[in-house]
Amino acid sequence: MAGQASHSSRRAFLLGAGRTRPETQSPAPQRPPWSLAEKTFLETCSGCGDCVDACPEGILVADARAMPVVDFAHGQMEPGGGACTFCGRCADACSTGALLASEARATSAPWSFAATISDACLARQGIMCQSCKDACGDGAIRFAYQSGRVAVPVIDLTGCTGCGACQAPCPAGAVSFQRMEAPQGEMADAG
């Protein structure tokens, strides 16, 4: 009996049950791909929810003010979350211009977020885990091997799209996203 309870607890931990996900480290929430800079976005977005409804991955949710935010934990991938495929359906559904139109998207990065891994990472605690690397379809996460120690994750910021595929599989909740450069439309806000 005790062994079964221990096995269930271990399984729940590895699947992420009961953990809280870290918030993004950026002061502004992570908006849908191709969003304008936060100030302009808030002035332009009506909070209609069309982008949330259009997201096939289910990673867009409405915040307390009915504004769309990215929440990889609510996605369609199993277990427990999803990733952005950058399909553009959210932006196509946006009638207010808070998300860039398809012509502008062709030459713009979807967003300026990249994965970061905190010290809560199991590998950084000396426990063998490569869940984030296994989930990264872009190959942006590699593990640096060190003699006599567990290999630790290293993120290639030039290869990371910030898609979120690595967040849900992390059993320690150590993956979050940080803004790496100026968001779309920020220059317009400066003037």
LUMFI-629390 format. One record per residue (C-alpha): residue number from 0; residue in three letters; x, y, z. Coordinates in steps of 0.25 Angstrom, whole numbers, plus 2048, in hexadecimal, padded with zeros to 3 digits. Layout:
> k  r  x  y  z
> NUM  ALA  X  Y  Z
...
***
This chain:
> k  r  x  y  z
> 0  MET  800  800  800
> 1  ALA  80B  80A  804
> 2  GLY  813  807  7F7
> 3  GLN  806  80A  7EF
> 4  ALA  804  817  7F6
> 5  SER  813  81B  7F3
> 6  HIS  812  816  7E5
> 7  SER  805  81F  7E3
> 8  SER  80C  82B  7E9
> 9  ARG  818  829  7E1
> 10  ARG  80F  828  7D4
> 11  ALA  807  835  7D8
> 12  PHE  814  83C  7DA
> 13  LEU  81A  838  7CD
> 14  LEU  80D  83C  7C6
> 15  GLY  80D  849  7CD
> 16  ALA  801  848  7D6
> 17  GLY  800  852  7E0
> 18  ARG  80C  85B  7DC
> 19  THR  80A  86A  7D9
> 20  ARG  810  86F  7CC
> 21  PRO  819  87B  7CD
> 22  GLU  814  888  7C7
> 23  THR  81C  88E  7BB
> 24  GLN  827  896  7C0
> 25  SER  823  8A2  7B7
> 26  PRO  81B  8AD  7BD
> 27  ALA  811  8AC  7B2
> 28  PRO  809  89F  7B0
> 29  GLN  80C  896  7A4
> 30  ARG  802  89A  79A
> 31  PRO  7FE  893  78D
> 32  PRO  808  892  782
> 33  TRP  80A  89E  77A
> 34  SER  804  8A7  785
> 35  LEU  807  8B6  785
> 36  ALA  80F  8BC  790
> 37  GLU  808  8BB  79D
> 38  LYS  803  8C9  79E
> 39  THR  7FE  8C9  790
> 40  PHE  7F9  8BB  791
> 41  LEU  7F0  8C0  79D
> 42  GLU  7EB  8CC  796
> 43  THR  7E8  8C4  789
> 44  CYS  7E3  8B7  78E
> 45  SER  7D4  8B6  791
> 46  GLY  7D4  8AA  79A
> 47  CYS  7CA  8A3  790
> 48  GLY  7D1  895  792
> 49  ASP  7D1  892  783
> 50  CYS  7E0  88F  783
> 51  VAL  7DD  886  78F
> 52  ASP  7D2  87E  788
> 53  ALA  7DB  87D  77B
> 54  CYS  7E7  877  782
> 55  PRO  7E7  868  77E
> 56  GLU  7F1  865  789
> 57  GLY  7E9  86B  794
> 58  ILE  7F4  872  79A
> 59  LEU  7ED  880  79A
> 60  VAL  7E5  883  7A6
> 61  ALA  7DE  890  7AA
> 62  ASP  7E4  897  7B6
> 63  ALA  7DC  89E  7C1
> 64  ARG  7DA  8AA  7B8
> 65  ALA  7D5  8A1  7AC
> 66  MET  7E3  8A4  7A5
> 67  PRO  7E9  898  79E
> 68  VAL  7F6  892  7A5
> 69  VAL  7FE  885  7A2
> 70  ASP  7FC  87A  7AB
> 71  PHE  804  86D  7A7
> 72  ALA  7FE  865  7B2
> 73  HIS  7F0  866  7AB
> 74  GLY  7F4  861  79E
> 75  GLN  7F0  855  797
> 76  MET  7FD  84C  798
> 77  GLU  7FD  841  7A2
> 78  PRO  800  841  7AE
> 79  GLY  7FC  84E  7B3
> 80  GLY  800  859  7A8
> 81  GLY  802  85D  79A
> 82  ALA  80B  865  791
> 83  CYS  80A  870  787
> 84  THR  80B  86B  778
> 85  PHE  80B  87A  773
> 86  CYS  800  876  76A
> 87  GLY  7FB  885  76A
> 88  ARG  7EC  881  76C
> 89  CYS  7EB  88B  778
> 90  ALA  7F1  896  770
> 91  ASP  7E8  893  765
> 92  ALA  7DC  894  76E
> 93  CYS  7E0  8A1  774
> 94  SER  7D7  8AC  76E
> 95  THR  7DD  8B8  777
> 96  GLY  7EB  8B7  772
> 97  ALA  7F1  8B4  77F
> 98  LEU  7F8  8A8  778
> 99  LEU  7FF  8AA  76C
> 100  ALA  7F9  8A7  75E
> 101  SER  7FE  89C  755
> 102  GLU  806  8A5  74D
> 103  ALA  80E  8AB  759
> 104  ARG  80F  89D  75F
> 105  ALA  817  898  753
> 106  THR  823  8A1  757
> 107  SER  821  8A1  766
> 108  ALA  825  897  771
> 109  PRO  818  892  778
> 110  TRP  81D  897  786
> 111  SER  82A  89A  78E
> 112  PHE  828  890  798
> 113  ALA  832  884  79B
> 114  ALA  833  879  7A5
> 115  THR  83B  87B  7B2
> 116  ILE  83D  870  7BC
> 117  SER  83E  873  7CB
> 118  ASP  846  86C  7D5
> 119  ALA  83A  863  7D9
> 120  CYS  83E  85B  7CC
> 121  LEU  840  84C  7D1
> 122  ALA  84D  84B  7C9
> 123  ARG  852  858  7D0
> 124  GLN  84F  851  7DD
> 125  GLY  857  845  7D9
> 126  ILE  84B  83C  7D4
> 127  MET  84C  836  7C6
> 128  CYS  841  83D  7BE
> 129  GLN  840  841  7AF
> 130  SER  831  843  7AD
> 131  CYS  833  851  7A8
> 132  LYS  83D  84D  79D
> 133  ASP  834  841  799
> 134  ALA  828  84A  797
> 135  CYS  830  855  78F
> 136  GLY  82D  853  781
> 137  ASP  836  85E  77D
> 138  GLY  842  858  783
> 139  ALA  845  865  78B
> 140  ILE  848  85D  798
> 141  ARG  854  855  79A
> 142  PHE  85B  84F  7A6
> 143  ALA  869  853  7AA
> 144  TYR  870  847  7AF
> 145  GLN  87A  848  7BB
> 146  SER  883  83D  7C0
> 147  GLY  87D  837  7CD
> 148  ARG  870  83F  7CD
> 149  VAL  862  83F  7C6
> 150  ALA  862  847  7B9
> 151  VAL  85A  854  7BA
> 152  PRO  851  85B  7B0
> 153  VAL  857  866  7A7
> 154  ILE  84D  86E  79E
> 155  ASP  852  873  791
> 156  LEU  84B  880  790
> 157  THR  84C  882  781
> 158  GLY  845  875  77F
> 159  CYS  83A  876  78A
> 160  THR  82D  87B  784
> 161  GLY  826  87C  792
> 162  CYS  81B  872  78D
> 163  GLY  819  86C  79B
> 164  ALA  81B  85D  798
> 165  CYS  825  85C  7A3
> 166  GLN  81D  862  7AE
> 167  ALA  812  857  7B0
> 168  PRO  81B  84B  7B1
> 169  CYS  825  851  7BB
> 170  PRO  821  84A  7C8
> 171  ALA  827  855  7D1
> 172  GLY  820  860  7CA
> 173  ALA  82E  867  7C7
> 174  VAL  82B  86C  7B9
> 175  SER  826  87A  7B8
> 176  PHE  827  884  7AD
> 177  GLN  82E  891  7AC
> 178  ARG  82D  89D  7A3
> 179  MET  83A  89D  79B
> 180  GLU  839  8AA  792
> 181  ALA  82F  8B5  78F
> 182  PRO  821  8B0  78C
> 183  GLN  81A  8B3  77F
> 184  GLY  816  8C2  77E
> 185  GLU  81E  8C7  789
> 186  MET  824  8D2  781
> 187  ALA  817  8D7  77E
> 188  ASP  814  8D9  78D
> 189  ALA  821  8E0  78F
> 190  GLY  81D  8EC  787
***
